[in-house]
């Protein structure tokens, strides 16, 4: 029995909401595999930094932000 047949046998009869979760998981696994492309070793580390400097959520004093985040979990 091949893997496709085993998968079909395992999920047949599941309700649509469960099948939707299975599809979401399969798509996650596919994107995870595609995201595992190695980063060129000659790429400077600074090119990988940043991205949140224009964010309204993370704007302001870093110490105030840290306190807000910490207090949120209290």
CHARMM internal coordinates of N, CA and C (Angstrom, degrees):
IC EDIT
DIST 1 N 1 CA 1.4660
DIST 1 CA 1 C 1.5272
ANGL 1 N 1 CA 1 C 107.86
DIST 1 C 2 N 1.3393
ANGL 1 CA 1 C 2 N 116.46
DIHE 1 N 1 CA 1 C 2 N 126.91
DIST 2 N 2 CA 1.4634
ANGL 1 C 2 N 2 CA 118.62
DIHE 1 CA 1 C 2 N 2 CA -179.29
DIST 2 CA 2 C 1.5254
ANGL 2 N 2 CA 2 C 111.10
DIHE 1 C 2 N 2 CA 2 C -82.88
DIST 2 C 3 N 1.3095
ANGL 2 CA 2 C 3 N 115.45
DIHE 2 N 2 CA 2 C 3 N 170.66
DIST 3 N 3 CA 1.4676
ANGL 2 C 3 N 3 CA 121.68
DIHE 2 CA 2 C 3 N 3 CA -174.80
DIST 3 CA 3 C 1.5232
ANGL 3 N 3 CA 3 C 112.32
DIHE 2 C 3 N 3 CA 3 C -63.25
DIST 3 C 4 N 1.3218
ANGL 3 CA 3 C 4 N 116.80
DIHE 3 N 3 CA 3 C 4 N -39.50
DIST 4 N 4 CA 1.4675
ANGL 3 C 4 N 4 CA 119.98
DIHE 3 CA 3 C 4 N 4 CA 179.96
DIST 4 CA 4 C 1.5242
ANGL 4 N 4 CA 4 C 110.77
DIHE 3 C 4 N 4 CA 4 C -62.04
DIST 4 C 5 N 1.3131
ANGL 4 CA 4 C 5 N 116.96
DIHE 4 N 4 CA 4 C 5 N -43.26
DIST 5 N 5 CA 1.4656
ANGL 4 C 5 N 5 CA 121.38
DIHE 4 CA 4 C 5 N 5 CA 178.98
DIST 5 CA 5 C 1.5230
ANGL 5 N 5 CA 5 C 110.36
DIHE 4 C 5 N 5 CA 5 C -65.41
DIST 5 C 6 N 1.3147
ANGL 5 CA 5 C 6 N 116.86
DIHE 5 N 5 CA 5 C 6 N -42.20
DIST 6 N 6 CA 1.4729
ANGL 5 C 6 N 6 CA 120.45
DIHE 5 CA 5 C 6 N 6 CA 178.39
DIST 6 CA 6 C 1.5250
ANGL 6 N 6 CA 6 C 110.52
DIHE 5 C 6 N 6 CA 6 C -61.11
DIST 6 C 7 N 1.3434
ANGL 6 CA 6 C 7 N 116.29
DIHE 6 N 6 CA 6 C 7 N -42.93
DIST 7 N 7 CA 1.4697
ANGL 6 C 7 N 7 CA 120.04
DIHE 6 CA 6 C 7 N 7 CA 179.06
DIST 7 CA 7 C 1.5177
ANGL 7 N 7 CA 7 C 110.55
DIHE 6 C 7 N 7 CA 7 C -63.66
DIST 7 C 8 N 1.3166
ANGL 7 CA 7 C 8 N 116.79
DIHE 7 N 7 CA 7 C 8 N -45.64
DIST 8 N 8 CA 1.4618
ANGL 7 C 8 N 8 CA 120.35
DIHE 7 CA 7 C 8 N 8 CA 179.16
DIST 8 CA 8 C 1.5313
ANGL 8 N 8 CA 8 C 110.64
DIHE 7 C 8 N 8 CA 8 C -59.65
DIST 8 C 9 N 1.3274
ANGL 8 CA 8 C 9 N 116.56
DIHE 8 N 8 CA 8 C 9 N -46.38
DIST 9 N 9 CA 1.4710
ANGL 8 C 9 N 9 CA 120.37
DIHE 8 CA 8 C 9 N 9 CA 179.68
DIST 9 CA 9 C 1.5286
ANGL 9 N 9 CA 9 C 111.58
DIHE 8 C 9 N 9 CA 9 C -61.74
DIST 9 C 10 N 1.3192
ANGL 9 CA 9 C 10 N 116.44
DIHE 9 N 9 CA 9 C 10 N -35.52
DIST 10 N 10 CA 1.4590
ANGL 9 C 10 N 10 CA 120.41
DIHE 9 CA 9 C 10 N 10 CA -178.10
DIST 10 CA 10 C 1.5235
ANGL 10 N 10 CA 10 C 112.54
DIHE 9 C 10 N 10 CA 10 C -70.29
DIST 10 C 11 N 1.3341
ANGL 10 CA 10 C 11 N 117.33
DIHE 10 N 10 CA 10 C 11 N -32.40
DIST 11 N 11 CA 1.4650
ANGL 10 C 11 N 11 CA 119.22
DIHE 10 CA 10 C 11 N 11 CA -172.96
DIST 11 CA 11 C 1.5138
ANGL 11 N 11 CA 11 C 114.87
DIHE 10 C 11 N 11 CA 11 C -106.57
DIST 11 C 12 N 1.3314
ANGL 11 CA 11 C 12 N 118.17
DIHE 11 N 11 CA 11 C 12 N -9.82
DIST 12 N 12 CA 1.4754
ANGL 11 C 12 N 12 CA 118.11
DIHE 11 CA 11 C 12 N 12 CA -178.56
DIST 12 CA 12 C 1.5286
ANGL 12 N 12 CA 12 C 109.30
DIHE 11 C 12 N 12 CA 12 C -63.53
DIST 12 C 13 N 1.2774
ANGL 12 CA 12 C 13 N 114.38
DIHE 12 N 12 CA 12 C 13 N 137.69
DIST 13 N 13 CA 1.4486
ANGL 12 C 13 N 13 CA 119.90
DIHE 12 CA 12 C 13 N 13 CA -178.60
DIST 13 CA 13 C 1.5153
ANGL 13 N 13 CA 13 C 114.33
DIHE 12 C 13 N 13 CA 13 C 92.22
DIST 13 C 14 N 1.3369
ANGL 13 CA 13 C 14 N 117.20
DIHE 13 N 13 CA 13 C 14 N -8.36
DIST 14 N 14 CA 1.4611
ANGL 13 C 14 N 14 CA 119.34
DIHE 13 CA 13 C 14 N 14 CA 177.27
DIST 14 CA 14 C 1.5314
ANGL 14 N 14 CA 14 C 109.26
DIHE 13 C 14 N 14 CA 14 C -70.29
DIST 14 C 15 N 1.3220
ANGL 14 CA 14 C 15 N 117.71
DIHE 14 N 14 CA 14 C 15 N 147.26
DIST 15 N 15 CA 1.4695
ANGL 14 C 15 N 15 CA 119.95
DIHE 14 CA 14 C 15 N 15 CA 176.22
DIST 15 CA 15 C 1.5350
ANGL 15 N 15 CA 15 C 110.88
DIHE 14 C 15 N 15 CA 15 C -69.49
DIST 15 C 16 N 1.3276
ANGL 15 CA 15 C 16 N 115.70
DIHE 15 N 15 CA 15 C 16 N 158.53
DIST 16 N 16 CA 1.4705
ANGL 15 C 16 N 16 CA 120.95
DIHE 15 CA 15 C 16 N 16 CA -177.14
DIST 16 CA 16 C 1.5253
ANGL 16 N 16 CA 16 C 114.67
DIHE 15 C 16 N 16 CA 16 C -54.23
DIST 16 C 17 N 1.3370
ANGL 16 CA 16 C 17 N 120.05
DIHE 16 N 16 CA 16 C 17 N -41.05
DIST 17 N 17 CA 1.4720
ANGL 16 C 17 N 17 CA 118.14
DIHE 16 CA 16 C 17 N 17 CA 179.42
DIST 17 CA 17 C 1.5313
ANGL 17 N 17 CA 17 C 113.05
DIHE 16 C 17 N 17 CA 17 C -60.64
DIST 17 C 18 N 1.3228
ANGL 17 CA 17 C 18 N 116.98
DIHE 17 N 17 CA 17 C 18 N -36.80
DIST 18 N 18 CA 1.4637
ANGL 17 C 18 N 18 CA 120.53
DIHE 17 CA 17 C 18 N 18 CA 178.93
DIST 18 CA 18 C 1.5260
ANGL 18 N 18 CA 18 C 109.38
DIHE 17 C 18 N 18 CA 18 C -70.44
DIST 18 C 19 N 1.3214
ANGL 18 CA 18 C 19 N 117.25
DIHE 18 N 18 CA 18 C 19 N -41.38
DIST 19 N 19 CA 1.4668
ANGL 18 C 19 N 19 CA 120.84
DIHE 18 CA 18 C 19 N 19 CA 177.47
DIST 19 CA 19 C 1.5247
ANGL 19 N 19 CA 19 C 110.66
DIHE 18 C 19 N 19 CA 19 C -61.51
DIST 19 C 20 N 1.3272
ANGL 19 CA 19 C 20 N 117.08
DIHE 19 N 19 CA 19 C 20 N -36.60
DIST 20 N 20 CA 1.4681
ANGL 19 C 20 N 20 CA 120.38
DIHE 19 CA 19 C 20 N 20 CA 178.02
DIST 20 CA 20 C 1.5265
ANGL 20 N 20 CA 20 C 110.22
DIHE 19 C 20 N 20 CA 20 C -63.93
DIST 20 C 21 N 1.3277
ANGL 20 CA 20 C 21 N 117.11
DIHE 20 N 20 CA 20 C 21 N -38.79
DIST 21 N 21 CA 1.4696
ANGL 20 C 21 N 21 CA 120.43
DIHE 20 CA 20 C 21 N 21 CA 176.94
DIST 21 CA 21 C 1.5274
ANGL 21 N 21 CA 21 C 111.00
DIHE 20 C 21 N 21 CA 21 C -64.75
DIST 21 C 22 N 1.3153
ANGL 21 CA 21 C 22 N 116.53
DIHE 21 N 21 CA 21 C 22 N -39.94
DIST 22 N 22 CA 1.4589
ANGL 21 C 22 N 22 CA 120.83
DIHE 21 CA 21 C 22 N 22 CA 179.44
DIST 22 CA 22 C 1.5247
ANGL 22 N 22 CA 22 C 110.17
DIHE 21 C 22 N 22 CA 22 C -64.33
DIST 22 C 23 N 1.3271
ANGL 22 CA 22 C 23 N 116.93
DIHE 22 N 22 CA 22 C 23 N -42.22
DIST 23 N 23 CA 1.4646
ANGL 22 C 23 N 23 CA 120.76
DIHE 22 CA 22 C 23 N 23 CA 177.64
DIST 23 CA 23 C 1.5250
ANGL 23 N 23 CA 23 C 110.13
DIHE 22 C 23 N 23 CA 23 C -63.76
DIST 23 C 24 N 1.3239
ANGL 23 CA 23 C 24 N 117.59
DIHE 23 N 23 CA 23 C 24 N -43.45
DIST 24 N 24 CA 1.4651
ANGL 23 C 24 N 24 CA 120.73
DIHE 23 CA 23 C 24 N 24 CA 177.65
DIST 24 CA 24 C 1.5250
ANGL 24 N 24 CA 24 C 110.79
DIHE 23 C 24 N 24 CA 24 C -58.40
DIST 24 C 25 N 1.3311
ANGL 24 CA 24 C 25 N 116.09
DIHE 24 N 24 CA 24 C 25 N -42.94
DIST 25 N 25 CA 1.4559
ANGL 24 C 25 N 25 CA 120.32
DIHE 24 CA 24 C 25 N 25 CA -179.62
DIST 25 CA 25 C 1.5278
ANGL 25 N 25 CA 25 C 110.86
DIHE 24 C 25 N 25 CA 25 C -65.68
DIST 25 C 26 N 1.3218
ANGL 25 CA 25 C 26 N 117.03
DIHE 25 N 25 CA 25 C 26 N -42.01
DIST 26 N 26 CA 1.4631
ANGL 25 C 26 N 26 CA 120.75
DIHE 25 CA 25 C 26 N 26 CA 178.54
DIST 26 CA 26 C 1.5246
ANGL 26 N 26 CA 26 C 110.74
DIHE 25 C 26 N 26 CA 26 C -62.10
DIST 26 C 27 N 1.3252
ANGL 26 CA 26 C 27 N 116.97
DIHE 26 N 26 CA 26 C 27 N -41.70
DIST 27 N 27 CA 1.4672
ANGL 26 C 27 N 27 CA 120.53
DIHE 26 CA 26 C 27 N 27 CA 177.80
DIST 27 CA 27 C 1.5244
ANGL 27 N 27 CA 27 C 110.87
DIHE 26 C 27 N 27 CA 27 C -66.04
DIST 27 C 28 N 1.3247
ANGL 27 CA 27 C 28 N 117.11
DIHE 27 N 27 CA 27 C 28 N -37.16
DIST 28 N 28 CA 1.4563
ANGL 27 C 28 N 28 CA 120.73
DIHE 27 CA 27 C 28 N 28 CA 175.95
DIST 28 CA 28 C 1.5252
ANGL 28 N 28 CA 28 C 110.33
DIHE 27 C 28 N 28 CA 28 C -61.46
DIST 28 C 29 N 1.3296
ANGL 28 CA 28 C 29 N 116.68
DIHE 28 N 28 CA 28 C 29 N -46.26
DIST 29 N 29 CA 1.4612
ANGL 28 C 29 N 29 CA 119.95
DIHE 28 CA 28 C 29 N 29 CA 179.28
DIST 29 CA 29 C 1.5256
ANGL 29 N 29 CA 29 C 111.61
DIHE 28 C 29 N 29 CA 29 C -61.42
DIST 29 C 30 N 1.3342
ANGL 29 CA 29 C 30 N 116.62
DIHE 29 N 29 CA 29 C 30 N -40.02
DIST 30 N 30 CA 1.4636
ANGL 29 C 30 N 30 CA 120.15
DIHE 29 CA 29 C 30 N 30 CA 178.73
DIST 30 CA 30 C 1.5301
ANGL 30 N 30 CA 30 C 110.44
DIHE 29 C 30 N 30 CA 30 C -63.79
DIST 30 C 31 N 1.3310
ANGL 30 CA 30 C 31 N 117.21
DIHE 30 N 30 CA 30 C 31 N -45.70
DIST 31 N 31 CA 1.4682
ANGL 30 C 31 N 31 CA 119.42
DIHE 30 CA 30 C 31 N 31 CA -179.04
DIST 31 CA 31 C 1.5259
ANGL 31 N 31 CA 31 C 111.03
DIHE 30 C 31 N 31 CA 31 C -67.50
DIST 31 C 32 N 1.3187
ANGL 31 CA 31 C 32 N 116.80
DIHE 31 N 31 CA 31 C 32 N -33.97
DIST 32 N 32 CA 1.4590
ANGL 31 C 32 N 32 CA 121.07
DIHE 31 CA 31 C 32 N 32 CA 178.45
DIST 32 CA 32 C 1.5284
ANGL 32 N 32 CA 32 C 109.85
DIHE 31 C 32 N 32 CA 32 C -63.47
DIST 32 C 33 N 1.3039
ANGL 32 CA 32 C 33 N 117.48
DIHE 32 N 32 CA 32 C 33 N -41.83
DIST 33 N 33 CA 1.4655
ANGL 32 C 33 N 33 CA 121.38
DIHE 32 CA 32 C 33 N 33 CA 178.19
DIST 33 CA 33 C 1.5258
ANGL 33 N 33 CA 33 C 110.87
DIHE 32 C 33 N 33 CA 33 C -65.09
DIST 33 C 34 N 1.3284
ANGL 33 CA 33 C 34 N 116.66
DIHE 33 N 33 CA 33 C 34 N -39.51
DIST 34 N 34 CA 1.4609
ANGL 33 C 34 N 34 CA 120.15
DIHE 33 CA 33 C 34 N 34 CA -179.04
DIST 34 CA 34 C 1.5165
ANGL 34 N 34 CA 34 C 111.43
DIHE 33 C 34 N 34 CA 34 C -70.35
DIST 34 C 35 N 1.3473
ANGL 34 CA 34 C 35 N 116.99
DIHE 34 N 34 CA 34 C 35 N -29.48
DIST 35 N 35 CA 1.4656
ANGL 34 C 35 N 35 CA 121.53
DIHE 34 CA 34 C 35 N 35 CA -178.60
DIST 35 CA 35 C 1.5243
ANGL 35 N 35 CA 35 C 112.95
DIHE 34 C 35 N 35 CA 35 C -78.90
DIST 35 C 36 N 1.3209
ANGL 35 CA 35 C 36 N 118.02
DIHE 35 N 35 CA 35 C 36 N -6.67
DIST 36 N 36 CA 1.4529
ANGL 35 C 36 N 36 CA 120.81
DIHE 35 CA 35 C 36 N 36 CA -176.39
DIST 36 CA 36 C 1.5305
ANGL 36 N 36 CA 36 C 112.78
DIHE 35 C 36 N 36 CA 36 C -86.50
DIST 36 C 37 N 1.3213
ANGL 36 CA 36 C 37 N 116.60
DIHE 36 N 36 CA 36 C 37 N 19.92
DIST 37 N 37 CA 1.4584
ANGL 36 C 37 N 37 CA 120.07
DIHE 36 CA 36 C 37 N 37 CA 177.28
DIST 37 CA 37 C 1.5222
ANGL 37 N 37 CA 37 C 108.68
DIHE 36 C 37 N 37 CA 37 C -65.87
DIST 37 C 38 N 1.3253
ANGL 37 CA 37 C 38 N 118.09
DIHE 37 N 37 CA 37 C 38 N 130.56
DIST 38 N 38 CA 1.4711
ANGL 37 C 38 N 38 CA 119.66
DIHE 37 CA 37 C 38 N 38 CA -178.33
DIST 38 CA 38 C 1.5299
ANGL 38 N 38 CA 38 C 111.80
DIHE 37 C 38 N 38 CA 38 C -66.25
DIST 38 C 39 N 1.3224
ANGL 38 CA 38 C 39 N 115.54
DIHE 38 N 38 CA 38 C 39 N 144.80
DIST 39 N 39 CA 1.4615
ANGL 38 C 39 N 39 CA 122.12
DIHE 38 CA 38 C 39 N 39 CA 176.68
DIST 39 CA 39 C 1.5208
ANGL 39 N 39 CA 39 C 108.08
DIHE 38 C 39 N 39 CA 39 C -83.34
DIST 39 C 40 N 1.3070
ANGL 39 CA 39 C 40 N 115.66
DIHE 39 N 39 CA 39 C 40 N 136.96
DIST 40 N 40 CA 1.4645
ANGL 39 C 40 N 40 CA 119.84
DIHE 39 CA 39 C 40 N 40 CA -179.78
DIST 40 CA 40 C 1.5217
ANGL 40 N 40 CA 40 C 109.48
DIHE 39 C 40 N 40 CA 40 C -58.48
DIST 40 C 41 N 1.3179
ANGL 40 CA 40 C 41 N 117.02
DIHE 40 N 40 CA 40 C 41 N 133.38
DIST 41 N 41 CA 1.4594
ANGL 40 C 41 N 41 CA 120.81
DIHE 40 CA 40 C 41 N 41 CA -176.02
DIST 41 CA 41 C 1.5213
ANGL 41 N 41 CA 41 C 112.64
DIHE 40 C 41 N 41 CA 41 C -71.24
DIST 41 C 42 N 1.3264
ANGL 41 CA 41 C 42 N 117.55
DIHE 41 N 41 CA 41 C 42 N -18.20
DIST 42 N 42 CA 1.4592
ANGL 41 C 42 N 42 CA 119.30
DIHE 41 CA 41 C 42 N 42 CA 179.93
DIST 42 CA 42 C 1.5338
ANGL 42 N 42 CA 42 C 112.06
DIHE 41 C 42 N 42 CA 42 C -90.51
DIST 42 C 43 N 1.3431
ANGL 42 CA 42 C 43 N 117.26
DIHE 42 N 42 CA 42 C 43 N 2.09
DIST 43 N 43 CA 1.4574
ANGL 42 C 43 N 43 CA 121.08
DIHE 42 CA 42 C 43 N 43 CA 179.46
DIST 43 CA 43 C 1.5271
ANGL 43 N 43 CA 43 C 109.35
DIHE 42 C 43 N 43 CA 43 C -76.85
DIST 43 C 44 N 1.3274
ANGL 43 CA 43 C 44 N 118.00
DIHE 43 N 43 CA 43 C 44 N 126.09
DIST 44 N 44 CA 1.4736
ANGL 43 C 44 N 44 CA 119.69
DIHE 43 CA 43 C 44 N 44 CA -179.79
DIST 44 CA 44 C 1.5310
ANGL 44 N 44 CA 44 C 111.42
DIHE 43 C 44 N 44 CA 44 C -63.66
DIST 44 C 45 N 1.3150
ANGL 44 CA 44 C 45 N 115.68
DIHE 44 N 44 CA 44 C 45 N 142.56
DIST 45 N 45 CA 1.4531
ANGL 44 C 45 N 45 CA 121.48
DIHE 44 CA 44 C 45 N 45 CA -178.79
DIST 45 CA 45 C 1.5251
ANGL 45 N 45 CA 45 C 111.56
DIHE 44 C 45 N 45 CA 45 C -60.68
DIST 45 C 46 N 1.3123
ANGL 45 CA 45 C 46 N 117.67
DIHE 45 N 45 CA 45 C 46 N -32.77
DIST 46 N 46 CA 1.4610
ANGL 45 C 46 N 46 CA 120.47
DIHE 45 CA 45 C 46 N 46 CA -178.72
DIST 46 CA 46 C 1.5224
ANGL 46 N 46 CA 46 C 112.59
DIHE 45 C 46 N 46 CA 46 C -63.99
DIST 46 C 47 N 1.3192
ANGL 46 CA 46 C 47 N 118.51
DIHE 46 N 46 CA 46 C 47 N -24.04
DIST 47 N 47 CA 1.4659
ANGL 46 C 47 N 47 CA 119.77
DIHE 46 CA 46 C 47 N 47 CA 178.25
DIST 47 CA 47 C 1.5246
ANGL 47 N 47 CA 47 C 111.31
DIHE 46 C 47 N 47 CA 47 C -70.84
DIST 47 C 48 N 1.3271
ANGL 47 CA 47 C 48 N 117.73
DIHE 47 N 47 CA 47 C 48 N -17.03
DIST 48 N 48 CA 1.4563
ANGL 47 C 48 N 48 CA 121.97
DIHE 47 CA 47 C 48 N 48 CA 179.85
DIST 48 CA 48 C 1.5229
ANGL 48 N 48 CA 48 C 112.82
DIHE 47 C 48 N 48 CA 48 C -91.66
DIST 48 C 49 N 1.3206
ANGL 48 CA 48 C 49 N 117.78
DIHE 48 N 48 CA 48 C 49 N -8.14
DIST 49 N 49 CA 1.4574
ANGL 48 C 49 N 49 CA 120.74
DIHE 48 CA 48 C 49 N 49 CA -175.67
DIST 49 CA 49 C 1.5241
ANGL 49 N 49 CA 49 C 110.99
DIHE 48 C 49 N 49 CA 49 C -90.89
DIST 49 C 50 N 1.3163
ANGL 49 CA 49 C 50 N 115.37
DIHE 49 N 49 CA 49 C 50 N 165.64
DIST 50 N 50 CA 1.4567
ANGL 49 C 50 N 50 CA 121.05
DIHE 49 CA 49 C 50 N 50 CA 175.52
DIST 50 CA 50 C 1.5112
ANGL 50 N 50 CA 50 C 112.17
DIHE 49 C 50 N 50 CA 50 C 89.87
DIST 50 C 51 N 1.2967
ANGL 50 CA 50 C 51 N 115.03
DIHE 50 N 50 CA 50 C 51 N -170.25
DIST 51 N 51 CA 1.4453
ANGL 50 C 51 N 51 CA 121.08
DIHE 50 CA 50 C 51 N 51 CA 179.13
DIST 51 CA 51 C 1.5104
ANGL 51 N 51 CA 51 C 113.42
DIHE 50 C 51 N 51 CA 51 C 113.49
DIST 51 C 52 N 1.3136
ANGL 51 CA 51 C 52 N 118.12
DIHE 51 N 51 CA 51 C 52 N -21.01
DIST 52 N 52 CA 1.4599
ANGL 51 C 52 N 52 CA 120.73
DIHE 51 CA 51 C 52 N 52 CA -179.31
DIST 52 CA 52 C 1.5255
ANGL 52 N 52 CA 52 C 112.54
DIHE 51 C 52 N 52 CA 52 C -112.29
DIST 52 C 53 N 1.3208
ANGL 52 CA 52 C 53 N 116.35
DIHE 52 N 52 CA 52 C 53 N 2.52
DIST 53 N 53 CA 1.4616
ANGL 52 C 53 N 53 CA 118.20
DIHE 52 CA 52 C 53 N 53 CA -176.07
DIST 53 CA 53 C 1.5338
ANGL 53 N 53 CA 53 C 112.81
DIHE 52 C 53 N 53 CA 53 C -65.37
DIST 53 C 54 N 1.3332
ANGL 53 CA 53 C 54 N 117.99
DIHE 53 N 53 CA 53 C 54 N -23.83
DIST 54 N 54 CA 1.4594
ANGL 53 C 54 N 54 CA 120.42
DIHE 53 CA 53 C 54 N 54 CA 179.02
DIST 54 CA 54 C 1.5272
ANGL 54 N 54 CA 54 C 112.04
DIHE 53 C 54 N 54 CA 54 C -98.42
DIST 54 C 55 N 1.3220
ANGL 54 CA 54 C 55 N 117.33
DIHE 54 N 54 CA 54 C 55 N 5.74
DIST 55 N 55 CA 1.4536
ANGL 54 C 55 N 55 CA 121.73
DIHE 54 CA 54 C 55 N 55 CA -177.30
DIST 55 CA 55 C 1.5272
ANGL 55 N 55 CA 55 C 111.16
DIHE 54 C 55 N 55 CA 55 C -76.10
DIST 55 C 56 N 1.3343
ANGL 55 CA 55 C 56 N 116.20
DIHE 55 N 55 CA 55 C 56 N 133.03
DIST 56 N 56 CA 1.4675
ANGL 55 C 56 N 56 CA 119.97
DIHE 55 CA 55 C 56 N 56 CA 175.95
DIST 56 CA 56 C 1.5249
ANGL 56 N 56 CA 56 C 110.42
DIHE 55 C 56 N 56 CA 56 C -68.81
DIST 56 C 57 N 1.3128
ANGL 56 CA 56 C 57 N 116.93
DIHE 56 N 56 CA 56 C 57 N -32.05
DIST 57 N 57 CA 1.4618
ANGL 56 C 57 N 57 CA 121.79
DIHE 56 CA 56 C 57 N 57 CA -178.87
DIST 57 CA 57 C 1.5168
ANGL 57 N 57 CA 57 C 111.79
DIHE 56 C 57 N 57 CA 57 C -64.56
DIST 57 C 58 N 1.3280
ANGL 57 CA 57 C 58 N 116.56
DIHE 57 N 57 CA 57 C 58 N -39.17
DIST 58 N 58 CA 1.4544
ANGL 57 C 58 N 58 CA 120.70
DIHE 57 CA 57 C 58 N 58 CA -175.17
DIST 58 CA 58 C 1.5269
ANGL 58 N 58 CA 58 C 113.05
DIHE 57 C 58 N 58 CA 58 C -104.85
DIST 58 C 59 N 1.3252
ANGL 58 CA 58 C 59 N 117.00
DIHE 58 N 58 CA 58 C 59 N 16.17
DIST 59 N 59 CA 1.4670
ANGL 58 C 59 N 59 CA 120.66
DIHE 58 CA 58 C 59 N 59 CA 178.82
DIST 59 CA 59 C 1.5300
ANGL 59 N 59 CA 59 C 109.54
DIHE 58 C 59 N 59 CA 59 C -79.79
DIST 59 C 60 N 1.3110
ANGL 59 CA 59 C 60 N 115.89
DIHE 59 N 59 CA 59 C 60 N 155.24
DIST 60 N 60 CA 1.4564
ANGL 59 C 60 N 60 CA 120.32
DIHE 59 CA 59 C 60 N 60 CA 176.43
DIST 60 CA 60 C 1.5111
ANGL 60 N 60 CA 60 C 112.78
DIHE 59 C 60 N 60 CA 60 C 104.39
DIST 60 C 61 N 1.3172
ANGL 60 CA 60 C 61 N 113.82
DIHE 60 N 60 CA 60 C 61 N -167.41
DIST 61 N 61 CA 1.4577
ANGL 60 C 61 N 61 CA 121.67
DIHE 60 CA 60 C 61 N 61 CA -177.26
DIST 61 CA 61 C 1.5286
ANGL 61 N 61 CA 61 C 110.28
DIHE 60 C 61 N 61 CA 61 C -68.43
DIST 61 C 62 N 1.3315
ANGL 61 CA 61 C 62 N 118.39
DIHE 61 N 61 CA 61 C 62 N 125.82
DIST 62 N 62 CA 1.4671
ANGL 61 C 62 N 62 CA 120.66
DIHE 61 CA 61 C 62 N 62 CA -179.07
DIST 62 CA 62 C 1.5298
ANGL 62 N 62 CA 62 C 113.39
DIHE 61 C 62 N 62 CA 62 C -59.80
DIST 62 C 63 N 1.3346
ANGL 62 CA 62 C 63 N 118.03
DIHE 62 N 62 CA 62 C 63 N -33.94
DIST 63 N 63 CA 1.4626
ANGL 62 C 63 N 63 CA 120.14
DIHE 62 CA 62 C 63 N 63 CA 179.77
DIST 63 CA 63 C 1.5301
ANGL 63 N 63 CA 63 C 111.97
DIHE 62 C 63 N 63 CA 63 C -69.48
DIST 63 C 64 N 1.3267
ANGL 63 CA 63 C 64 N 116.35
DIHE 63 N 63 CA 63 C 64 N -36.42
DIST 64 N 64 CA 1.4626
ANGL 63 C 64 N 64 CA 120.48
DIHE 63 CA 63 C 64 N 64 CA 176.98
DIST 64 CA 64 C 1.5266
ANGL 64 N 64 CA 64 C 109.16
DIHE 63 C 64 N 64 CA 64 C -67.66
DIST 64 C 65 N 1.3242
ANGL 64 CA 64 C 65 N 116.49
DIHE 64 N 64 CA 64 C 65 N -42.16
DIST 65 N 65 CA 1.4594
ANGL 64 C 65 N 65 CA 121.10
DIHE 64 CA 64 C 65 N 65 CA 177.79
DIST 65 CA 65 C 1.5273
ANGL 65 N 65 CA 65 C 110.66
DIHE 64 C 65 N 65 CA 65 C -60.68
DIST 65 C 66 N 1.3246
ANGL 65 CA 65 C 66 N 116.42
DIHE 65 N 65 CA 65 C 66 N -44.49
DIST 66 N 66 CA 1.4614
ANGL 65 C 66 N 66 CA 120.53
DIHE 65 CA 65 C 66 N 66 CA 179.57
DIST 66 CA 66 C 1.5276
ANGL 66 N 66 CA 66 C 110.46
DIHE 65 C 66 N 66 CA 66 C -61.47
DIST 66 C 67 N 1.3084
ANGL 66 CA 66 C 67 N 117.09
DIHE 66 N 66 CA 66 C 67 N -43.88
DIST 67 N 67 CA 1.4690
ANGL 66 C 67 N 67 CA 120.68
DIHE 66 CA 66 C 67 N 67 CA 179.64
DIST 67 CA 67 C 1.5246
ANGL 67 N 67 CA 67 C 110.57
DIHE 66 C 67 N 67 CA 67 C -64.00
DIST 67 C 68 N 1.3291
ANGL 67 CA 67 C 68 N 117.03
DIHE 67 N 67 CA 67 C 68 N -41.23
DIST 68 N 68 CA 1.4809
ANGL 67 C 68 N 68 CA 121.18
DIHE 67 CA 67 C 68 N 68 CA 178.65
DIST 68 CA 68 C 1.5257
ANGL 68 N 68 CA 68 C 110.86
DIHE 67 C 68 N 68 CA 68 C -61.46
DIST 68 C 69 N 1.3209
ANGL 68 CA 68 C 69 N 116.40
DIHE 68 N 68 CA 68 C 69 N -43.84
DIST 69 N 69 CA 1.4573
ANGL 68 C 69 N 69 CA 120.37
DIHE 68 CA 68 C 69 N 69 CA -179.58
DIST 69 CA 69 C 1.5255
ANGL 69 N 69 CA 69 C 110.92
DIHE 68 C 69 N 69 CA 69 C -67.30
DIST 69 C 70 N 1.3201
ANGL 69 CA 69 C 70 N 116.38
DIHE 69 N 69 CA 69 C 70 N -41.49
DIST 70 N 70 CA 1.4611
ANGL 69 C 70 N 70 CA 120.29
DIHE 69 CA 69 C 70 N 70 CA 179.23
DIST 70 CA 70 C 1.5250
ANGL 70 N 70 CA 70 C 110.33
DIHE 69 C 70 N 70 CA 70 C -64.10
DIST 70 C 71 N 1.3223
ANGL 70 CA 70 C 71 N 117.13
DIHE 70 N 70 CA 70 C 71 N -44.85
DIST 71 N 71 CA 1.4592
ANGL 70 C 71 N 71 CA 121.24
DIHE 70 CA 70 C 71 N 71 CA -177.27
DIST 71 CA 71 C 1.5182
ANGL 71 N 71 CA 71 C 112.15
DIHE 70 C 71 N 71 CA 71 C -67.96
DIST 71 C 72 N 1.3349
ANGL 71 CA 71 C 72 N 116.97
DIHE 71 N 71 CA 71 C 72 N -25.30
DIST 72 N 72 CA 1.4471
ANGL 71 C 72 N 72 CA 120.62
DIHE 71 CA 71 C 72 N 72 CA 178.89
DIST 72 CA 72 C 1.5255
ANGL 72 N 72 CA 72 C 110.83
DIHE 71 C 72 N 72 CA 72 C -63.41
DIST 72 C 73 N 1.3290
ANGL 72 CA 72 C 73 N 117.41
DIHE 72 N 72 CA 72 C 73 N -30.28
DIST 73 N 73 CA 1.4519
ANGL 72 C 73 N 73 CA 121.19
DIHE 72 CA 72 C 73 N 73 CA -177.64
DIST 73 CA 73 C 1.5250
ANGL 73 N 73 CA 73 C 112.86
DIHE 72 C 73 N 73 CA 73 C -92.47
DIST 73 C 74 N 1.3045
ANGL 73 CA 73 C 74 N 117.05
DIHE 73 N 73 CA 73 C 74 N 0.17
DIST 74 N 74 CA 1.4757
ANGL 73 C 74 N 74 CA 119.90
DIHE 73 CA 73 C 74 N 74 CA -179.61
DIST 74 CA 74 C 1.5051
ANGL 74 N 74 CA 74 C 111.94
DIHE 73 C 74 N 74 CA 74 C -82.27
END
COOR INIT
IC SEED 1 N 1 CA 1 C
IC BUILD
